[in-house]
Amino acid sequence: MGCRQAKVAPSILEQKVEDRNLNKNTNVMQPGYHIKSNQTNTINSIDNVNGEKITDNNLVDNRLDTASIHSRFSLEKNIIDVNSKPYSINNLIIEDRSSNKKNNIIDVENQLKSSKSTDRISKLSKQSEQLDSDKLSIRSSQSKTNVSVINNITDGTSIHSGIDIEKKDFGIISHANDNLVLDQNNKINEVKLASRKSSVRSQKSSISDNIMQDMINTTIPNISLAPLDTDAFNPKLCLERQNAIDDVSLRKTIDLWKPSSIQQLIEFINKLSTNKTQIEKVWIIFYWISQNISYDDESYFSGNIPSQRADDVFRSKKAVCEGYASLFKRLCDETGLACEKVSGYAKGYSFNARKPAFDDTNHAWNVVKIEYHYYFIESTWGTGHMAENKKFKRELEAHYFLSQPAHMIYNHLPVDEKWQLLARPITMTEYLSMPQTHAAFFEFDLQVVSPHNSHAISIHKDKYYAEILICCPDDIELSGSLKESTNGQKVKGADKVYFDRQNSLWRCQFAPRKNGMHDITIFAKKKSSEGTFSEAVDFIFDIKDLKTFISFPHTWSHFYEYDLEIVAPLYSASVVCPIGASYCEILIRCPDDIELHGSLKESTNGQKVKGADKVYFDRQNSLWRCQFAPRKNGMHDIIIFAKKKSSKGTYAAAVDFIFDAKDLKTFISFPHTWSHFYEYDLEIVAPLYSGSVVCPIGASYCEILIRCPDDVKLSGHIEQGGQRIQQGDFIQYIAEKELWQCLFAPKSDGLHEITIFAKKLDEKESTEATIHCLLPGATEVNMTVDSEWLSAQGYENNVFKRTIKVGSQVTMWQFHVLREIRDGSSI
């Protein structure tokens, strides 16, 4: 994990607030209260299908009118609420929900009284743009927006987010990641929205009006996650932290240690950390524990927990969270590092998101002090995790080494609120309302746009599915899973996760197949990674009284990249044959430069069914018809592929469906066709619905009849084993029937492949045709071309062979010896 906090400029407001319980004469650590504002933020708002209001930079405009919102934004996962009495800002109402406005007052009056001129005020205004995340932060779904100047506050009450700022002579609203500056007369001057890119995104996003409109009327919970110490994760710290994690030589050295006692381990740590930073020393301890102490899963599930004292943990090399925290603190104490063990409530393996409260504290972790700043250490979760078989799986997770307060608070609520290290400690109710996250959520910088500060989602009105909106960097892709809570079974066809390019966010849609309790997990991975997806964030999804159930076909990224749209079947992961039909059909609409093809496989063995697919573009209806015909009843899988017509590469999987063929009495097949078949408007007259042809009884050839436009000419050949059979094809146009007769004569029994070619004739184009046939016993052979008789020649030894020039006006070849052919010749 990399730290993402940017280097910031000094703030004009700085104050140290001492905690009443802070005893300067003791060595007991207390969280610092050094408050410094140094970042800018935004005010925006959109909506999701669940009707929740989400902030975004396109929304502070005339479209909001008098909408009342409780704004929330985030930068670096620092989320701070807006709590104050209503302020009217260009018809945008920000409501005050604060109940405590007496503590932590920052008085800016003296800062401003000394300003003698407009220049001084201008300088203060520019400096105030650097205000940081210990004050107001409102989470944006897409891009960050600076509110440069906002005037005419209608009420003199301050906005409260853990630290109050009183409005006296000047109406200055100064909060984290936000700069709202008013002039001396509190008059409306300007609301300037200056969009900027997020530190982890390159895309410029805009939320569409229909999304925004759905969210305007929903109250958003006010949960502030601004850090108490805004300087803790400075660029220097982040760089040193990552360097320690990436130091392979340090790991190799630690891996060679075989300490016989905890005292010898302490000696190893002190020796290795000589001339190293405090961060490196903390990492040495964290890494050794992660590689040498296993989670005691047996004791955990049996409830028979042995001693968790540091010495006992070292000897057994097993521990639960209490033992991990005890050992980490002991090693820190013995190596000169200030460390505290923290107890609290964690959303760990046994956490039940549906319970309204914890029965008791259930976890322990640590806080270390490095250069006057305080950082979280979660050595238990950093060592590995519990697998589905209830066995511990060791897997180093560096995210839990010096974790940020806004990250830890999602899953760790300390008994003593001072160890939240937040500017405004959250309550148990707020903690339980937040979704359960995993390390990947923060490593990949995911931001939940909706549901806002909630672990529960619900079916959207007028829809049959629920939706989660998530923002993340361009190089991250997501997937999702819906499981039944009672048995943990994954619900097939219940998830549809795709990137909404128009709004630059991921839409994660989930459709249950029945009422009841369900669990949702969102997974994430880097697009460039060949590895599997990692768990990122969990939600609960409980459904009652739903009457209609839908499903989603599985889609790949190319489905959305190529802008494909399923016309039929809608909201279904499965397809069926219509009554009386022997095939099913899927209709897809896509851009003109995209072409499709499909495949049908038997689900039991994965074998592709030959002659089972017919995929073509219906020009009349401007959509693709994808038809699939099974050769027997049973479960089948349909995959539809797509590619750009201009691309020389292979087709990419786009979407798949389940095809359960039941009670079919007749089975058909399709011949393989290429795009020119439909481009030239060819139509197979016979054989119908068959990918194979046979020779009629008593005949030595087979026949295929095709109808096509006048400006198209056909040819063909027959092959066996990849070898073309000479003189095995005869293609002619029959004017009376207005169709092409394609005759093919094999030389032996067995499977053969027939290919028919089509070519458009240019008006100026001419071509040669060779007539070669056996006419035994003929006395004379005559032939006409363009109604003109040709001279009788080319007939010798019962064989007629003639090459002629055929112009574009020629529509037929006719022999005047048809009677003789029928009586005794073979072609």
PATIFI-943452 format. One line per 10 residues: number of its first residue (from 1); their letters; for each residue x, y, z of C-alpha. Coordinates in steps of 0.5 Angstrom, whole numbers. Each point is the difference from the previous one (the first is absolute). Layout:
N
NUM) a) X:Y:Z | ...
END
This chain:
827
1) mgcrqakvap) 0:0:0 | 2:7:-2 | -1:6:4 | -4:5:-4 | 0:6:4 | 3:6:-4 | 5:5:3 | -4:6:2 | 2:8:2 | -1:3:7
11) sileqkvedr) -6:2:2 | -2:7:3 | -4:-4:5 | 4:-4:5 | -2:-2:8 | 2:-5:5 | -5:-2:4 | 2:-4:6 | -4:-6:3 | -3:1:7
21) nlnkntnvmq) 3:-7:1 | 7:1:-3 | 5:0:6 | 7:3:-3 | 4:-3:6 | -2:-7:-2 | 3:-5:-5 | -7:-2:-2 | -2:1:-7 | -5:5:-2
31) pgyhiksnqt) -3:1:-7 | 3:7:-2 | -5:6:-1 | 4:4:-5 | -5:2:-5 | 2:3:-7 | -4:2:-6 | 4:-1:-6 | -5:-3:-6 | -5:2:-4
41) ntinsidnvn) -7:-4:-2 | -6:1:-3 | -8:0:0 | -4:-4:-5 | -6:-5:0 | -3:-6:-4 | -4:-6:1 | -1:-7:-1 | -5:-5:-1 | -2:-1:7
51) gekitdnnlv) -1:8:1 | 6:2:4 | 3:6:-1 | 7:0:-2 | 4:6:-1 | 4:2:-7 | 3:6:-3 | -6:1:-5 | -5:1:5 | 1:7:3
61) dnrldtasih) -4:4:-5 | -7:2:-2 | -2:-7:-1 | 0:-1:8 | -5:6:1 | -2:0:8 | 2:-7:1 | 2:-2:7 | 6:-5:0 | 5:-2:6
71) srfsleknii) 6:1:-4 | 6:-5:0 | 6:-1:-3 | 7:-4:0 | 7:1:-1 | 5:-6:2 | -6:-3:3 | -1:6:5 | -7:1:0 | -3:6:4
81) dvnskpysin) -7:2:1 | -3:7:0 | -4:1:6 | -3:7:1 | -6:4:0 | -2:1:-7 | 4:5:-5 | -3:2:-6 | 5:0:-6 | -2:1:-7
91) nliiedrssn) -7:-3:2 | 4:-6:3 | -2:-2:7 | 5:-3:5 | -3:-2:6 | 3:0:7 | -1:-6:4 | 5:1:5 | -1:-1:8 | 6:3:2
101) kknniidven) 3:7:-1 | 4:1:6 | 6:-4:-1 | 6:1:-4 | -1:7:-2 | 4:3:-5 | 0:8:0 | 1:3:-7 | -2:7:2 | 7:2:2
111) qlksskstdr) 3:-3:-6 | -4:5:-4 | -1:6:5 | 7:2:-2 | -1:0:-8 | 0:8:-1 | -1:-1:-8 | -3:-4:-5 | 6:-3:-2 | 1:-3:7
121) isklskqseq) -7:-3:-1 | 2:-3:-7 | 6:-3:3 | -4:-3:6 | -5:-3:-5 | 6:-3:-4 | 3:-3:6 | -7:-3:2 | 0:-4:-6 | 5:-4:3
131) ldsdklsirs) -5:-2:6 | 1:-8:2 | -4:-6:1 | -1:1:8 | -5:4:-2 | -6:0:-6 | 1:-6:-5 | -6:-2:-4 | 1:-6:-4 | 0:0:-8
141) sqsktnvsvi) -2:-5:-4 | 5:2:-6 | 4:6:0 | 2:6:5 | -3:7:0 | 3:6:3 | -6:5:3 | 4:6:-1 | -4:6:3 | -7:-1:3
151) nnitdgtsih) -4:6:3 | -6:2:4 | -1:-5:5 | -7:1:3 | 2:-2:7 | 6:1:5 | 0:-7:2 | 7:-4:-2 | 0:-6:-3 | 2:-5:4
161) sgidiekkdf) 4:-7:-1 | 4:-1:6 | 3:7:1 | -4:6:-1 | 2:6:-3 | -4:6:2 | -3:5:-5 | 1:7:3 | 2:6:-4 | 2:-4:-6
171) giishandnl) -4:-6:-3 | 5:-5:-1 | -1:-7:0 | 6:-4:1 | 0:-8:-1 | 5:-5:-2 | 0:-1:-8 | -4:6:-1 | 1:8:0 | -6:4:0
181) vldqnnkine) 2:7:1 | -5:6:1 | 1:7:-1 | 0:5:6 | -8:2:-1 | -2:-7:-1 | -3:1:-7 | -1:-5:-5 | 6:1:-5 | 1:-6:-4
191) vklasrkssv) 0:-8:1 | 6:-2:-4 | 1:-7:-2 | 7:-2:-2 | 0:-8:-2 | 6:-3:1 | 2:-7:-1 | 0:-5:6 | 7:-2:2 | -1:-7:-2
201) rsqkssisdn) -4:1:-6 | 1:2:-7 | -7:1:-2 | -4:6:0 | -7:-3:2 | -7:3:0 | -6:-3:3 | -6:0:-5 | -6:4:2 | -4:-6:1
211) imqdmintti) 4:-3:5 | 1:7:4 | -8:1:0 | -1:-7:3 | 4:2:6 | -2:7:2 | -5:-2:5 | 4:-5:4 | 3:2:7 | 7:-2:0
221) pnislapldt) 3:-2:7 | 5:4:3 | 6:-4:1 | 7:4:1 | 6:-4:-1 | 5:6:0 | 7:-2:4 | 1:4:6 | 8:1:-2 | 0:2:-7
231) dafnpklcle) 7:0:-1 | 1:-7:2 | 0:-3:-7 | 5:5:-3 | 4:-2:-6 | 6:-1:3 | -4:-5:5 | -3:-4:-6 | 6:0:-4 | 4:-3:6
241) rqnaiddvsl) -6:-5:2 | 0:-3:-8 | 8:0:0 | 0:-5:6 | -6:-4:-2 | 4:-1:-7 | 7:-1:3 | 1:-8:-2 | 7:0:3 | -3:2:7
251) rktidlwkps) -5:-6:-1 | 5:-5:-2 | 4:2:6 | -6:-1:5 | -2:-6:-3 | 7:-3:2 | -1:1:7 | -1:-6:5 | -1:3:7 | 0:-4:6
261) siqqliefin) -3:5:4 | -4:6:0 | 6:4:3 | 4:-3:-6 | -5:3:-5 | 0:6:4 | 8:0:-1 | -1:-1:-8 | -5:5:-1 | 5:5:4
271) klstnktqie) 6:-2:-4 | -4:0:-7 | -3:7:1 | 7:4:2 | 0:6:-4 | -7:-2:-3 | -6:5:1 | -6:-1:5 | -4:-2:-6 | 5:-6:-2
281) kvwiifywis) 0:-2:7 | -7:-1:1 | -1:-3:-7 | 6:-5:3 | -5:-2:5 | -6:0:-4 | 3:-5:-5 | 3:-5:5 | -6:-1:3 | -4:-1:-7
291) qnisyddesy) 5:-5:-2 | 1:-4:7 | -7:1:4 | -6:-4:-3 | -7:1:2 | -3:-5:5 | -6:-2:-4 | -1:-6:4 | 0:4:7 | -4:5:-3
301) fsgnipsqra) -6:-5:-2 | 0:-4:6 | 0:6:4 | 6:-3:5 | 5:6:-1 | 6:-1:3 | 5:5:3 | 1:6:-4 | 6:3:3 | 6:2:-4
311) ddvfrskkav) 4:-6:2 | -5:-5:0 | -1:2:-7 | 7:0:-2 | 1:-7:2 | -6:-3:-3 | 0:4:-6 | -8:1:0 | -4:5:2 | -7:3:-1
321) cegyaslfkr) 0:8:0 | 1:1:7 | 7:-4:0 | 2:4:-7 | -2:7:3 | 4:-2:7 | 6:-3:-4 | 1:6:-4 | -1:5:6 | 6:-4:3
331) lcdetglace) 4:0:-5 | -1:8:-1 | 1:1:7 | 7:-4:0 | 2:4:-6 | -1:7:2 | -7:1:-4 | -6:3:3 | -6:-5:-1 | -7:-1:3
341) kvsgyakgys) -4:-6:0 | -7:2:-2 | -7:-4:1 | -6:1:-3 | -5:-3:-5 | 2:-2:-7 | -4:-3:-6 | 4:-6:-1 | -1:-7:-2 | -6:-1:5
351) fnarkpafdd) -3:7:-1 | -8:0:-1 | -2:6:-4 | -7:-1:2 | 1:0:7 | -2:7:3 | 6:0:5 | 6:-4:3 | 0:-5:6 | 6:2:2
361) tnhawnvvki) 7:3:-2 | 3:-5:-5 | 7:2:-3 | 6:3:2 | 6:4:-4 | 5:5:1 | 2:8:-1 | 7:2:-1 | 3:7:1 | 5:2:-5
371) eyhyyfiest) 3:7:0 | -6:3:4 | -5:-4:-5 | -4:-6:2 | -2:-6:-5 | -4:-6:1 | 3:-7:-1 | -4:-6:-1 | 5:-6:0 | -6:-5:1
381) wgtghmaenk) -3:2:-7 | 7:1:-3 | 2:-7:1 | -6:-3:-4 | -7:-2:0 | -5:-5:2 | -1:-4:-6 | -7:-3:-2 | 2:-7:3 | 1:4:7
391) kfkreleahy) 7:-1:-1 | 5:5:1 | 4:2:-6 | 6:4:0 | 0:6:-5 | 4:6:2 | -4:6:-1 | 4:7:1 | -6:4:0 | -1:-1:7
401) flsqpahmiy) 7:3:1 | -1:7:3 | -7:1:-3 | -4:6:-1 | -5:2:5 | -5:1:-5 | 1:-7:-2 | 1:-4:6 | -7:3:3 | -4:-4:-5
411) nhlpvdekwq) 2:-6:4 | 3:2:6 | -4:4:6 | 4:1:6 | -3:0:7 | 4:6:1 | -3:5:-5 | 7:4:0 | 3:-6:-4 | -4:1:-6
421) llarpitmte) 5:6:-1 | -6:4:-4 | -2:7:1 | -7:-2:2 | 0:-7:3 | -6:-4:-3 | -5:-4:4 | -2:-7:0 | -6:1:-4 | 4:4:-5
431) ylsmpqthaa) 5:-6:0 | -5:-5:-1 | -3:3:-6 | 7:0:-4 | 1:-5:-5 | 5:-6:2 | 7:1:-4 | 6:-4:-2 | 7:3:-1 | -1:0:-8
441) ffefdlqvvs) -6:5:1 | 6:5:3 | 6:-3:-4 | -4:1:-7 | -3:7:3 | -8:-2:-1 | -5:5:2 | -7:-2:1 | -5:5:-3 | -6:-3:2
451) phnshaisih) -3:-3:5 | 3:6:3 | 3:-2:7 | -4:-6:0 | 1:-8:1 | -7:-1:-3 | -3:0:-7 | -7:-1:-2 | -4:-1:-6 | -1:7:-4
461) kdkyyaeili) -7:2:-1 | -2:-2:-7 | 5:-5:-1 | 2:-7:2 | 7:1:2 | 4:4:5 | 6:4:-3 | 7:2:4 | 4:6:-4 | 7:0:1
471) ccpddielsg) 6:4:-2 | 7:-2:-1 | 6:1:-4 | 0:-1:-8 | 5:-6:1 | -5:-4:5 | -5:-5:-2 | -6:-2:4 | -4:-6:1 | -6:-3:5
481) slkestngqk) -3:-5:3 | -7:-2:3 | -1:-5:5 | -6:-3:4 | 2:2:8 | -3:-7:2 | 4:-5:-4 | 6:5:-3 | -2:-3:-7 | 2:5:-5
491) vkgadkvyfd) -7:2:-5 | 2:-1:-7 | -2:6:-5 | -1:4:6 | 5:5:-1 | 2:5:-6 | 6:5:1 | 2:4:-5 | 4:7:-1 | -5:6:-2
501) rqnslwrcqf) 4:4:-4 | -5:6:-1 | 1:1:8 | 7:-3:1 | -2:-5:5 | -2:-7:1 | -7:-3:1 | -1:-6:4 | -7:-3:-1 | -2:-6:4
511) aprkngmhdi) -7:-3:-1 | -2:-6:5 | -4:-6:-3 | -4:0:7 | -2:4:6 | 4:-1:6 | 7:2:3 | 6:1:-5 | 7:2:0 | 4:4:-5
521) tifakkksse) 7:1:-1 | 4:4:-5 | 7:-2:-2 | 5:4:-4 | 7:-1:-3 | 5:4:-5 | -2:-1:-7 | 7:-2:-2 | 0:-5:6 | 0:-7:-2
531) gtfseavdfi) -2:-2:7 | -7:-1:3 | -5:5:2 | 1:2:8 | -6:1:5 | -1:8:0 | -7:1:4 | -6:-3:2 | -7:2:1 | -6:-4:2
541) fdikdlktfi) -6:0:-4 | -7:-3:3 | -6:0:-4 | -7:-1:2 | -7:0:-4 | 4:0:-7 | -5:-3:-5 | 4:0:-7 | 7:-3:0 | 5:2:-6
551) sfphtwshfy) 7:-3:-1 | 6:3:-4 | 4:-4:-6 | 8:0:2 | 3:6:-4 | 8:1:-1 | 3:7:-1 | -1:0:-7 | -7:0:0 | 0:7:3
561) eydleivapl) 6:2:-4 | -3:-1:-6 | -7:3:2 | -4:-7:-1 | -7:1:2 | -5:-7:1 | -6:1:-3 | -3:-6:2 | -1:-4:4 | 0:6:5
571) ysasvvcpig) 2:-1:8 | 2:-8:-1 | 6:-4:0 | -4:-6:-3 | -3:-1:-7 | -5:-5:-2 | -3:-2:-7 | -7:3:-2 | -5:-5:0 | 0:-4:-7
581) asyceilirc) 7:3:-1 | 6:-4:0 | 5:5:1 | 1:6:5 | 1:7:-2 | 4:6:3 | 0:7:-3 | 5:5:1 | 1:7:-2 | 7:3:-1
591) pddielhgsl) 4:5:-4 | 1:-1:-7 | 8:-1:1 | -2:-6:4 | -1:-7:-2 | -2:-6:4 | 0:-8:0 | -2:-5:4 | 1:-7:3 | -4:-5:3
601) kestngqkvk) 3:-6:5 | -3:-5:4 | 0:2:8 | 2:-7:2 | 7:-1:-4 | 1:7:-3 | 0:-3:-7 | -2:5:-6 | -6:-2:-4 | 2:0:-7
611) gadkvyfdrq) -6:3:-5 | -3:3:6 | 1:8:-1 | -3:5:-5 | 2:7:2 | -1:5:-5 | -2:8:-1 | -7:1:-1 | 0:6:-5 | -7:2:0
621) nslwrcqfap) 0:0:8 | 7:2:1 | 2:-5:5 | 3:-7:1 | -4:-6:0 | 4:-5:4 | -4:-7:-1 | 2:-7:3 | -2:-7:-1 | 2:-5:4
631) rkngmhdiii) 0:-7:-2 | -3:-3:6 | -4:2:6 | 4:2:6 | 4:6:3 | 5:4:-5 | 4:6:1 | 0:5:-5 | 5:5:-1 | 0:6:-5
641) fakkksskgt) 7:3:-2 | 1:7:-3 | 6:4:-4 | 1:6:-4 | -1:-1:-7 | 6:4:-1 | 4:-5:5 | 4:-5:-3 | 0:-4:7 | -4:-5:2
651) yaaavdfifd) -7:1:3 | -1:1:8 | -5:-3:4 | -6:5:2 | -6:-3:3 | -2:-7:2 | -7:-3:1 | -3:-7:3 | -4:-4:-5 | -4:-6:3
661) akdlktfisf) -3:-3:-6 | -6:-4:2 | -5:-5:-3 | 3:2:-7 | -3:-5:-5 | 4:2:-7 | 7:2:0 | 3:5:-5 | 7:3:-2 | 2:6:-4
671) phtwshfyey) 6:0:-5 | 6:4:2 | -1:7:-4 | 5:6:-1 | -2:7:0 | -1:0:-7 | -5:-4:0 | -5:5:3 | 4:6:-3 | -2:-3:-7
681) dleivaplys) -7:-2:2 | 1:-7:-1 | -6:-5:2 | 0:-7:1 | -6:-4:-4 | 2:-7:1 | 2:-3:5 | -3:4:5 | 2:0:7 | 6:-5:-1
691) gsvvcpigas) 7:1:0 | 1:-7:-4 | -2:-2:-6 | -1:-7:-3 | 0:-4:-7 | -7:-2:-2 | -2:-7:0 | 3:-2:-7 | 4:6:-1 | 7:1:0
701) yceilircpd) 0:7:2 | -3:5:5 | -4:7:-2 | 0:6:4 | -5:6:-3 | 2:7:2 | -4:6:-2 | 4:7:-1 | 0:7:-3 | 1:0:-8
711) dvklsghieq) 7:4:1 | 3:-6:4 | 3:-6:-3 | 1:-7:4 | 6:-5:0 | 2:-6:4 | 4:-6:1 | 0:-7:4 | 5:-2:4 | 2:-6:4
721) ggqriqqgdf) 6:-1:5 | 2:7:-2 | 1:-2:-7 | -5:3:-5 | -3:-4:-5 | 1:1:-7 | -6:1:-5 | -4:-1:6 | -5:6:0 | -5:3:-5
731) iqyiaekelw) -3:7:2 | -5:3:-5 | -5:5:0 | -7:-3:-2 | -4:6:-3 | -7:-3:1 | 1:-1:7 | 4:6:1 | 5:-3:5 | 7:-4:0
741) qclfapksdg) 0:-7:-1 | 7:-3:4 | 1:-7:-2 | 6:-4:3 | 2:-7:-1 | 5:-3:5 | 5:-6:-3 | -1:-4:6 | -4:-2:6 | 1:4:7
751) lheitifakk) 0:8:2 | 1:5:-4 | 0:8:0 | -3:4:-4 | 1:8:-1 | -4:4:-4 | 3:7:-2 | -3:7:-2 | 2:5:-4 | -3:7:-3
761) ldekesteat) 0:1:-7 | 3:7:-2 | -4:2:-6 | 6:1:-5 | 3:-7:3 | 0:-6:-4 | 2:-7:2 | 1:-7:-3 | -4:-6:1 | 2:-7:-1
771) ihcllpgate) -5:-5:-2 | 3:-7:1 | -5:-6:0 | -1:-7:-2 | -5:-1:-6 | 0:-7:-2 | -3:-2:-7 | -2:7:-2 | 1:1:-8 | 0:8:1
781) vnmtvdsewl) 1:5:6 | -3:7:-1 | 0:6:5 | -2:7:0 | 3:6:4 | -4:6:1 | -5:-3:-5 | 5:-1:-5 | 2:-7:-3 | 7:-2:0
791) saqgyennvf) 3:-4:-5 | 0:-7:2 | 7:-2:2 | 3:-3:6 | -3:-7:0 | 4:-6:0 | 0:-7:2 | -6:1:4 | 3:6:4 | -3:8:-1
801) krtikvgsqv) 5:5:2 | 0:7:-2 | 3:7:3 | -4:6:-2 | 0:7:2 | -6:2:4 | -2:8:1 | -4:3:5 | -7:-1:-4 | 1:-7:0
811) tmwqfhvlre) -5:-3:5 | 0:-8:-2 | 3:-5:-4 | -4:-5:-3 | 1:-7:-4 | -4:-2:-5 | 1:-8:2 | -3:0:6 | -4:-6:-2 | 6:-4:-1
821) irdgssi) 3:2:6 | -6:-2:4 | 0:-7:-4 | 7:-2:1 | 6:5:2 | 3:1:7 | 3:7:2
END
